[in-house]
Amino acid sequence: MRVLLTHGWTLADDPREQEIMRPFPPLGLQYLAGFQSDHEVEVWDPTFGSLAEWPAVLDRERPDVVGIYGHTVTRPFLKAMVAEAKGRGIRVVAGGPDPVQYLDDYLAMGVDVVVIGEGEHTLAELLSAPAWAPEHLRNIVGIAFLDGGVVKTAPRPLIKKLDELPWPRRQRRDLDRYFAAWRARHGLTAMSLTTSRGCPYHCTWCSKQVYGDTFRRREPDAVIDEMIAVRSEFSPDQLWFVDDMFTINRKWVHRFCTRVVERRAQVPFYVIGRPETLDEPLVHALREAGCFRMYVSAESGAQHVLDAMKKESTVADIERGAALLRTAGIELGVFTMLGYPGEEKADILATRDMLRRILPEVTLLSVAHPMKGTAFHTLVQDQITGEDAGRLTFQMRHSAALYDTAQRMIWADQDLRRELAARPRSPAALAGILRAALRYPYWRARFGLAS
């Protein structure tokens, strides 16, 4: 069976990612490709290309089955991709978080089967089925398809032992474009790995359509085996662990860090952590193992907003965690969200002030948007006003222009404070301070504050 796996995301369609320029290959598709050893599987990654190439790719590869990863921002592009495949008589299966919540949309596009949950075993069963007639599909768990109406089969159990999965199928020809992009912008290269699947927390805005509320983790030495293999074959300058929550189990993190040092497997890496899980021994163990940055899901400097999100952490936790990381010599990155229901302008300023106190090396800001299947969506479903590039919009407390201004004000404030904190005062640094000093009063005034 010839299988072609793909997605619908390109750098050309994402101005924000063009600014950041930290792209990674599609790890989920690489896992699927590595698992389907009984079939001829290729991955077409359009990240650095154009979706206009899709018809020519289909004609060149001539797959029997196309597997498409669906995401919120790619849904608007997938209808044409599905139509091209179906026009050639190719069967189409879709997976990922978005198709589960938009079953009708994907099946109406012409998708034959939507995979619900993890895809490795489900796709293997689909590829081994003699036909995709309804009587055969009904015997495959973890899917949805059309048979008069939408049919959903029984849920598929999640994979208990992640180390039984083959490693992702990484190929140098795919990585070269990513490495070139990273070198051009950052002067280094990076690759991604995962140590776990799932997250047991219940943040209201987080979609859990694939892994649910579970948390399953690989053995430390199995992860380190992969790290060593990746280092040996590809020599990346740093690694990004894509886990939703790397620091959730202190004992596991300590075992991992100890074994990394014992096996001399250190490669600079960065992770996501929860601030309340951090303590002094943990952050120092991470630093010794090679961790140079941790992203913390800060979200807001207003405690009532964190409580409304069901974050189960406090502003004090965030500031304490930031101080611990600083003491250990680990850079701080933060994820921050503006516009969550109940947030006022004073709360935006509280977020700005919190960021002033912790002064992260990287500040990532987003504006709230609800995703189907989340508690956030349930909260505002009567206030949904439409879609913007696949993302749902809702009646917010303030205008889109104000949230755009708030983001720019906070970024300008952070840039100015980082420039002032930097040493030494070279002519270039002084020029940076001047630029930042001019930007911040402008956006502050636009936000409605006196200069």
N, C-alpha and C positions, 0 to 999 in steps of 0.2 A: 504494500500500500504506500503510495506517495503522498506525503503530508507536508503542507506548507503552513507554518505558524507565523502570525504577524499581529500588528496592532495598528492604530490609526493616528499616532502622534508624530509630529515633525517639529523640529526646531523652528522652521520657517513660520509655523503657525502659533508660536509661543514667544511673544516679545519679552515676557518676564524671564524665561529661561535663557534667552539670548543675552540678557544682562548678567545673569548669574553664571552661566556657562559651566555647570557642573553635571553634565549628563552621564548616565550609566546605561549599559546594555540592559535589555529587558530580562531580569533574572528569572521571573516566573516562566517565561517562554523557554529559557535555557534549561530550567528544571524539567519542563515537559519534554523537550527534545532529548535530554539525557535519559529520560525514563522509557521512551518508546523505542527500545533497541530492536524490536522485531519488525520495524518498518523504516522506510527511507524518509527521514524527517529533515526538512530544511527550515530555517528561520529567515524571513525577510523583514529586516529592520529598517523602516523608512525614516528614522530619526534625522539623518543628515541628507535625506533626499526629498522627494516629492511624491504625494499620493497619485500624481498623474502618471507615475511609472507603473502603477499597479497592473493595468491591462497587459503591458509588455512582460511583466514578471510572471503573470499567470500563463501567458503563451510560451514563455521560456521553460518554466518549471513543470507545467502540465500536471498539477497535483490531482489526486483523486478526492482529497479532503482538504479544506482550508479551515484552520483554527484561528479565531480572532479573539484577542483580549479586548474586552470592552471597558471603557472608563468614562466618567462623566463628561470630560472635555472632548473625548473623541467620538461620542455618539453621533453628532451631526455629520461626521465624515464617513461613517461606516455604511450607511445605506447604499451609497454608490459602489463601495468596495464589494458588498454582498451581491449587488446586482451584477457586477462584472463576473463574479465567480459563478453565480447561478446561471447566467447566460451561456456559460460554457459547459453546463451540466455537472458542475462540481458541487459536492456536498459541503455544507458550511456548518460549523459548530462554533458557538461563542461561549466565553467564560469570563470570569472576573467579577468584581463587585457590581458593576452597572447593569449587566443583563438580568441579574436576579430580580432587581427592583423594577425593571422595564421590560418584563417578559413579553407583553403584548407588542411593544415597539419592535423588539428584536425579531420576534417571530413574524411580524408583519413585514419586516424588511426582506424576509426570505430565508432567515436562519433556520436550519433544519432542527437543530438541537441546542438547547442552552444547558450548560453544565452548572449545577448548583453546588457550591463548596469546592473542595480541592479537586484538581483536575487530573492528576497523574493516572490513578486507577480507572477513573471514568472514561477518559479518552482511550486508554488501552482497550477497554471493553467495547467501546464504540467501533474502534478500528478492527476488532476481531469479529464483530457481528456480521452475519452473512448478508444482511440487508438492513436498511433503516426503516423498514415498514413498521407501523404502530405495534403489531403483535410481537415484534422483536424488541422494540424500544421499551415496552412496558416491563420487560424483565431486567432492565438496567437501572440500578438505583442511582439517585443523585442527578436526575436530568428533568428537563421540561421540553415538550414538543406539542405540535398541533395534531389533534385527531377529532375533528368536529369543533372542539374547544381546546383550551389549554389543558394539557395533562401533565401533572407533576408526579413523578415516582417517589418512592420512599427515600428519606435522606440517606446519604452514604456516610458510614462511620468515618471519622477523621483518622488520619494516619497516626498511630500511637508512637511508633519509633521512627523518628525522622532520619536517624542514621542509616536506615534501610534504603533510603532513597539514593540513587546515584547522584554524584555531584552534577551541578549544572554543566551543560555542554558549552564550554567557552572555546572560541576559535580566534587565532591571531588575526585573521582577515577581518573579523568583525570588530575586534578591539582596536585596531590601528586608527580608525577614524575617531574613536573616543579619546585615545591617547593624544592624537594630534590636536584635538580641540582643547584638551586640558593643558597641554604644553604651551599652546599659543596664548592662552589666557592666564594660566597660573604658574607656568614653568615647571610643572610636575605632572605625574600620571596617577590615576586612582582606579581601583576596582571595588566591586561590592561582593559581600558574602552575607549569609544569615546564620544565626545560631539557634533560632526559635521560630515558632509560628503562633500568632494569636496574642491577645492581651486580656487579662481578667478584669480590668477596670471598666467603668461604665460612663465615660465622658459622653455627654448628651449628643455631641455633634459627630461622633466617630462612627463610621460604617463598619460593620462586622459581618458582611454578607458571605465572606469566604471561610473564615476561621472561627466565627462565633465568639463566645466568651472564654474559649479554652486558652491554655498556655502550655505548649509542649516544647521541650528543649533537647538539643543534641548533647552528647557527651563532650566534655571539654577537649579531650584528646582527638576526637573525631574532627572537631572544628580546627584544631591546630594542624592536623594532618593536611586538611585542605589549604590552610594558610601557607604551609611550607610548600605544597605543590604549586600553588599560585605564584608564590615568590620565586620558585625555581624556574617555572616556565615563562612567566610574563614580566617579572621584575617591576611591579608597580611601586611607586614611591609611597603610597599610602592606601589603606583599606577603609572601606565604609561598611560597618555592620548595620544592615537595614532593619534590624529587629525593632518592633514597635516599642519595646521597653527592655533595654539591655541589663539594667541594674536591679530588676525585680527580685532576684534571688541572690542575696549576698554570699551565701555559701558557694553557689555555683560560680559567681564572679571571682571569689578568692581562689577556688580550685583552678579556674581557667588561667588567671594571672600567674599563679605559682608554676603551673605546667608550661606556660609560654616562656617564662624565664629559665626554667630547668632545661627546656629543649632548645633554648637560644633561638626562638622563633619570632623575636620581636620585629614587627613592622609597624611604623606609625599608623595608628588607626583612630577613628572617631565613631561615636555611638550616640544614642538617645537614652537619657536617664530621667528618673523621677527625683526631684530634689529631696523628698523626705526619705528616700532609700539610702542617701549618702551619709557616710561618716568618715572620720579621718583615716582609719586603716584602709577602707575601701578605695578612696580616691588615690592614696599613695600606692596601693597595689596596682591600680589601673595605670598610673603614670609609669611605674617601673616596667609594666608589660608592654608599654608603647602607646597608650592612649594620650593623644595630644589635644583633643577637643571633645566636649560633651554638649549635646543639644538638650536643653531642658524645656519642657512644655510649660512655659510660664503663663501664657494666655492673657492674663490681666493683672493689673496692680490694684484692682478693687476686689476685696474679699467677697462681697455679695455676688459679684459676677462669677467668680470661681465656684462659689457654692451653687449658683444656678446651673452651672455647667456640670455639677457633680464631679469636680476635679479631685476631691478627697485630699487636697493639699492647701496650704495657706501661703499668703504673701511672705510671711516670716520663713516658711520652709524654703521658698525660692531664694530669698536673700541669704539664708544660712547655707544652702547648697552652693550658691555662687561663691561665697567666701571660702568654703572648703576646697572647691576646685581651684580657686586662685592660689590658695596656700600650697596646693600640690603642684602648681605649675601647669595645670590643664586649662586650655582655653574654654571660654563659655560661649555657647550659642543659644539663642532663645527663639521659640515659636510664640508669637503673640497674635491674638485675634481681636479685631475691633468690630463693633456693631452687634454683639450678641444681645438678644432681647433683655431689656432692663438696664442696659448700659446708658449712662448719661455723659454729657461732655465732661463733667467733673471726673468721671471714671476714666475717660481717655487720658486726662491730665494725670490721674493717679498712676496709670500705666507708664506714661512718660517719666514720671518721677521715680517709679520703681526702677526703670531702665537706667536712669541717671545714677542710682545708687549702686547697681550691680555692674554697669558699663560692660556689656558683653562684647566679645570680639566680632560676633556676627548677630545681627538682629533681623529676623525674618517676620514680616508682618503680613497678615491676610485680613480680608473683610469677610465676616460671617456669611455663609450661605448653607441652607439646609439640604441634606441629602435624604432621599427616600429611605425608609427603613430605620431612621434614627429617631431618638427621643426629641431632638431639636425639630425635626420635620413634623412630628406629631404636635409639638407645641405651637407651630406657626402655620399649620396646613390650611387654616382658614384665611391666612394673610398672603398666600402665594400669589404673586403678580405675573409670573411668566418665567421665561428662561433666557439666559444670556450665555451663548457659546456652550450650551449643555448644562450650565449651572442654574439651579432654581433661584429666582429672586423673590423677595418677600417685602412687605411693608415695614420698613425700618424706621427707627426713631428719628433719624435725620436723613438728609439727602445723600446720594452717592458722592456728590461733589465734596461734602464735608468729610466723609470718610477718606476720600482720596487726599484731601488737604491734611487730614490728621496723620495719615501715613507719611506724607512728605515732611510734615513738621517734625515727627519723631525721628525719621531718618536723618534729617538735617541736624537736629539736636544731638543725636548720637555721633554723627560725623564730626561735629565741632568738638565735642568732649573727647573723642578719641585722638583728634589732632592735637588738642591741648595737652593730653596726657603723654603723647609720644616724645621721645628724646632720640637724637639731639635736635636742635633747632636749625636744620639746614635750610637753605633758600627754598628748596622744594617744599619742605614741611611748612615753612612760613606762608608760602603761597597757598598750600592746602588749608591752613587755618583761616586765611583771608577769604577764600572761597566759601568755606563752611560758615564763617561769621556773617557773610552776606546772605546766604540762603536761609539760615534759621529765622532771623527777624521777619523776612518776607512771609514765610509759611506760618509763623506765629500770628502775624497780623491777619492773614487770610483766615485763620482759624477763629479769629475774633478776640485775640488777646492784644493788649497794648504792647508796643515795642519797648 
